[in-house]
Amino acid sequence: MCKSRSLVISCLLLLCSVSLASAQGSKWQTLSGNAPIVIARGGFSGLFADSSIMAYKVAGLVSLPNVYFWCDVQLTKDAAGICAPKLMLGNSTDISNVYKNRSRTYSVNGVSMQGWFSVDFTLKELEAPSVYLIQGVYSRPDKFDGNMYPILTVQDVIQLGPPGLWLNIEHDAFFTQQNLSMRSFVLSVFKTAIVGYVSSPEVNFLKSLVARLPSGTKLIFRFLGQNEVEPSTNQTYGTLLSNLTFIKTFASGILVPKSYIWPVDASLYLLPHTTLVSDAHKEGLEVFASDFANDVPFAYDFSYDPLAESLSFIDNGNFTVDGMLSDFPITQSEAIGCFSHIGKNVSGQGSPLVISSKGASGDFPGCTDLAYKRAISDGVDILDCPVQMTKDGIAICLGSINLVDSTLVAQSMFSNLTTTIPELGITNGIFTFSLTWSQIQTLTPAISNPFSKYGLTRDPKFKNSGEFMTLSEFLVLAKNASSVSGVLISIEDAAYLAANQGLDVTDVVLGTLQNFSSSTQKVMIQSTNSSVLNKVKKESNYDLIYVVDENIRGADNSSITEIKTFASAVVVSKSSVFTDNLEYLTGTTNVVQMLQAFNLQVYVQLFTNEFVSQAWDFFSDATVEINSYVLGAGIDGVVTEFPGTAARYKKNLCLALGNNTPSYMSPVQPGSLYALIDAAQLPPAEAPNPLLTESEVVEAPLPPVVALAPPPLSGSTTPPTKSYGQPRVVSSVVPPFLAFLIATLALF
């Protein structure tokens, strides 16, 4: 024991030095040096009704073992404490249908609010079978509302046995006006349960608890919007932020919106991080960040990847927050437990093979030099080039034969070339074979926005950036990228191009590849057309990949046997592995196992980061989705528009752990969410996907290349020249518009 004053001071200094040394020696830059904590806001409220029993149970199943259950405490008319996200219950329960005529209007911190308030109902009136919790965010699944989850009291949540409990108290002043004491209620909870944290945005409420605080409970001051006024001090939260020394007098930590730490500009791009975390740590205050939600985009810098966002708060080399408050606690759990402090030089495991789709086309216009360079820097294994043919017979990399899909050609001087080609299933398109390579080079690239109808657009800063590349230029770029293990060349529409445009795309690709040699990089040729792959097999030793262009539930042995004669790998859709219905997984097929039984590699497409592209079962987290296909279905490769997400997955510290794999890195069980839906809420049954048959695999041989008659050339009888793999055209033919332009310029 330290008895004298000088000895006490010496002991305190010693304790401080030990604590600081411990923190400095830790890989975590938290105040304590320990790993950050995860706080599940209302349980797993990103999927289930906020503060429902299922939300809390799932949060406990998929999070770190020490996850904290967050309860927003509201008081009823008879002073019972319930867990509900808002002061008004209308958005989180069905109370408006049960007590239609009992809405009230109150002034809350000077603001008039109308709705159904907890203070107007006794606990008995709110208990089942009267009022039930519902999903309060309309963009989230509502199919579980039919389970009629009851409103939980704080004691109900305690009975669930949470690893940690966090009580959030707002509007203490309002409850006091209604002759209800939130302080008395919280003190009563202290008598029966261990409460890890109590937070509030009201200074006086926290001050009222300081003297009665039990050991092990921490008070946290919660910051609201910087321009909002704190009712106790009548100061804005932005002003209070500059006086952390004052906050330290009544709290041991602060809870702030994540934008306080990583602000974003009006265009949703990150600004430099603030010094808030380091400043607070210097004052001895822990810092917790709030507002983490996988289905609410934060900044374009994170490429719709919530895991990347979480890592920026805990593993950036400069600071670590002490905890994160999330609607999707699995993401912060995997960030802390599996993806932090990996190191840039970690190679990762070999599987799955990461195959780009048009390069990093989620970040830049597909098939541009920028998309390919980003894919390389992201750690892609296989760099892809979907080959299209130009009018002058040049093989280029472009995601579609229709230039409208990937350029601003419709706004260019070539907009009059719009046409419909039924054989290609394209209406009002402008095609690569209608323009020369030099003309295509003048076009502005356009980033793909497949989910724009949901209001999700890809990085607008780079939406028209980059330059397109020929196949030859692509191969040179790939060859010079030592980290890339191979290239994948996609060949489509070969029969149409040969019969209708006089272009032999397969020969052009093979001819170009003759000049590409690499002792370390493999060459893969991919097509949905087996006749293309059969032709390539006769003329080369490249790895061949067959693409199944429909969702299937299986394949008969004869079809797989046929595929095996010309291919070493097969690409299937995500729905061919995990069946789904209205974005809920319903089960697993045996497609992967059947193909692998014939020693065929199985690659799956298409993976993207946007949460709307994923089934609800994957918790709006692209990493959870990839992990489930790799560990759950055993696939060999992923085809992705965001190769950085898949490449990082291969490096995580929770792979190859077998039975020791943590719950947050275990694959989801397809059908488990679907089974939780009340029968009356189930979506209509869908017809099963078809079986792949041999007749669908076998294709007629490619037609011969039809020589196209050149346009008439006045005063010339020179026959068209013939070149290997090139269209039969006269090289001196000038497009009419260009000829007109040249003639016009000659007049000046």
C-alpha angles and dihedrals in degrees: 000000000000104000109162121067093241091048091049090053091048091050092049091050090049092050091048093049091049091049093048092046090051092050093046091048092052124090086229120081093205120129091258097036089239125118116279118262127238119227116198106213106222087341115283091346093160088078110016133043109290113265093004123142091248092050091054095043094050091046089056092049100050104033138077112294091250096050116150121229109224118213123187100211120219125176125229126217089268093048098257115149116232132179112242128142097231140035087241116059100204097096098044101040140036091245093123089065094045100044102024096167100044103082114127139192121232137170108241114189088336095311121113111233128183125197145074110322124196090228091068095060136061119231090251090056091053097044123097135304085040111050128020135190120252136185105275098194110077095207090060126080116282098182092101093059089087089069088075098224109198126230109265127221120220088255090054090057091047089053089058087068100235116199086231135003126217119186118198116199120194131167096024087155091056093050090049089056087056091052092253122129116216089180092059091048094051092047089053090054090053088061095058107029145027110253114194098193139010116193132186139162090221118090097201094052092055091045089054090060100046096089094046098042114133121225112275097026118111128201116222125194110219118213118212125190113330092241095046118104122240104225098217098055099021088228127125118252088241089060093047089052089069092057105059090149089065092049090052089064092071107015138050095208148007132235114209137174108263090245088069086068103031106024121195129209126237090274093054098254122136119258120204112291117260125240092243097114095049092042092052093045089054088056090050093252123137116226124219122185123213140192099061108157124154093212097054112075113227109181134352088231089079095055092227089299111134092190091059089051093052092049090055088064098047109024110035099114094246108065145349125215115228094233146349128228110213144172087209105043094175090074096054089043093056090043091056099035103038115012108040123104095003096144128232095256097057107118097199129207123314097241134107103036107228110222120184124226106219088334116286089339092162089068103033137018106291121264094012123129089253093053091051094046091050091050090052094049089046090060103254116177100203121031114206135212120187101206122224127175126234126215090260094051101259118147110227136175112250133142096230139025085227109080090202088073097060109018142044090248091131087065094046136086087269096064090108090068092076112135142156122241112188092190089064095039091237125135122198096357134155109217134215091233090059093064134052121240091254090054093048089052089063092058123101114239118234125207116234116251105187094163101043091120086068091052092255113131126174124243104315092193090069100026092120101027131120139039130264121244138215118235089253092054090047092053092051091051092049093046091055092051103087093189093061112092097194151345128244120208117196118205119192137160091026094144094051093046092050096046100038109023104031091239124135101201094174094055092045091053093047091046092051092047091055087073093049115085128165128165093207107033123077124216119226125189118201133190144151087222115081092199089063091052093045090053092048091049091056092053104036148020097235123137108262126211125195117209118210102211098198137056109264134184094205145327133245117240094249092058092049091046089053092049090050090060093067110013139057097194140030131211116212134174124260090247090057088064103036114026116220143187121201091340095311118113111237103182150315128277126211093234094114094048093046093052094043089051086067090050092255119144113232121218121182130210150236116017120171133166099234108108094222089066091063133075115252088249090073093062094234089289120124091203092056088052095050091045092052093052093046101042098024101041101020097230119174101218146009126221107211144171089210105050092170091069094051094042091052090050090062091059099051118125095230098068124107092020095123112192090002093065107129118242093248090059096043117107118258119252108242110232096022094107092040089057090057093061115103111246092243090055098048114122117244114281116259128217112261119257114261127256118254108244133195092248089061092051099047112081131186115259115272112272119245117267109266115223109234119217110244118239112267113276114201114237096004131108096172109135119232115273122240122225131174110276093347130118116262100248136131106260094216095058109121119207109251095242092049091048090052091049093050092048091050093050090050089065091065 
